[in-house]
């Protein structure tokens, strides 16, 4: 199964939703609700969202819907924070059936297009909305975020700065400006921005991007020990602040394990994967149902198998790989989404075993949108003597514009390999 931390699962939902703090007529969108209680709950959810207190947003969205079940924008807000992936798009479609202003309808439709995977189509719709509502921070942010998703960093940065001109009292736009700095190699500037964001954040908040962003900046520059200290600092803060209303810190432990594994301490990685899964409490004691607990079990197995392979313990790794495949085979249609992750796992193990053809065979079926998967495929091609294909994939890693741990772990080595391989 996919090794994803919690923030990776939720990050795509958050990236398709950044609400405006103000709801005025004219060049800003209006809210369509007759309930003042619903409106205030929605705006409180927005405030929490814009200050990266993501774990508190869903209760406010639900409160708004309870006060006005036809409040389309509140339904949209809820759709981005529910745990059930298969319910998110239908909930957004439901929002579009409600009575609302023309601007709201166009906004929600543009978000639906994005959720359906058409980034450029969504950007086209938000570009039109930006012209119609130039003073709406929500629209400005979505315009900027979509440019960032598509790798247009200059346009993204300009959009985020325009959003800051409308309202600079919240932290999310500043964080995204920091992300742009990382993706353009301005690591010191990124750290400066992230530190400012942390200083402005509520002590009870646990905004992962500024902390993780600083850790990734250190990984890019080879400051691995300091990166791990930052993860520990964030873990302490997350636990102190109530572990996101019951969601366990397993996703943090998994990323700490992942970084230890790829940076050379496989034994520590093995320990962290075990601790992470043990933090997942029995249901229904937390915001983790039985299906999600099974997913986290799969992720723990996934991480342990890769770690055991790194340690040369291939018999144990192979047994876990087989177990993961069995879980997918028996999981029905819902488990099909994890097939690329299985091939990533199997390819990783074969790469460590130095079975280059088998590694290539599996990694070609891994997730082509995941920078680290692409990096491993490039390595496998190189080891298998497929130099042109290796060069192409290493270049794809360098050209990637997603700010996450996968890129941080892949980019420095890809740059070195391109320098070694030269041009065609």
C-alpha positions, 0 to 999 in steps of 0.5 A: 500500500502507499506509504503516505503520511496523513498530511499527504492524504489531506494536502490535495484537499486543502490545496483545492480550498482556501476561503476568503475571510470577507464576504462582500458584494461587488468584486468579492463573492457573496455567501448565500445563506439566510442563517447568521449562525451558519455564516459565522460557523463557516467563517470560523472554519475559514479562519482556522483553515487560513491559519492552518489549524486544519483539524478544527475545520470540519466541526465548523463546517458541520456546524454551518450545515446543521444551521443551514443544510442548503448552504453550498459553500459549507457543504463544499468546505466539508467535502474537503475535510471528510476522511472518506475519499469516495464521498468527497466528489459526490458531496461537492456535486451535491453542493452544486444543486443548492441555491447560490450566487453565480460567483459561488456556483462558478467557484464550486464548479471550478473546484469540482473540475480540479477534484476530477483531475483537470488542473488546467481546466480548473485554472482556466475557470479560476482565471475567469473568476479572477477577472470578475472578482479581482478583490476576492482573496479566495479566488486569488489564492486558488488562481495562485495555487493552481499555477503552483500545481502546474509548475508556473512558479512566477505566476503562483508567487505573484498571485500569492503576493496579490492575496497578501495585499488583500489580507495579510493577517493569516499564515497560509499564503506566507507558507505557500510563498515559502514553498515557492522559495524552496522550489526555486532553490532559495532555501535560506529565504524559505526558512526565514518565511517558515520561521515567520509563519511559526511565530505568527501561528497560534501556539495550539496550532500544529501547521505542518508545512512550515516545520516540514518545509524547514526540514526539507530545506535542510535535506536539500542542503545535506543538513540531515541531523538538523532536519531530524531535529525539526521533525522531533520538534514538530512531533512534540508540538503535535502531541502537546496540542492534542494530536489533531483531535484524536488523529494519531501521529503515525503519519509523522513517525512514518515520515521520520522513518522514511527520512532515516531510511533514505539518509542511511539509518535503516535500523532507526527507520525500522524502530520509527515505523513500529512506533508509528503504527503503535500510535494508531489506537483501536477504533472507535477511540479516535478519528480512525475507522477500521478501514483506515487502520487497515490502511495504516497497517499496510503502510507500516508493512510497506515501510518495514519491507523497504527497510528490511531490503535496505538491511539486506534481509530479503527473505523477510522483506519478500514475505511482507511484499507477498503479504501486501499483495495479498491485502490488495488482492483481497481488498476488492475494487477499493484496494485497486488504488494501491496497485502502483504502490505495490509495484513501487514496493516490489521495485524498491526491493528488487533494486536493493537486491540488484535485480535491475531488470525486475526493478525496472519492470515493477517501477515502470508500473509505479506512480508516475506522478510521484517524484521518488518513484520516478527517481527510483525508476531512473536509478533502475534504468541506469543500473540496467544500462538504459542510459537515455531513459535514465537521463530522461527520468532524472531530468523529470525529477529535477523539473518537478515542482511539487514541494514534498519529502519525495522531491527533497529526497530525490532532487539532490541525487538526480542533479548529481546523476545528470551532471555525471551522465551529461547530455545526449 
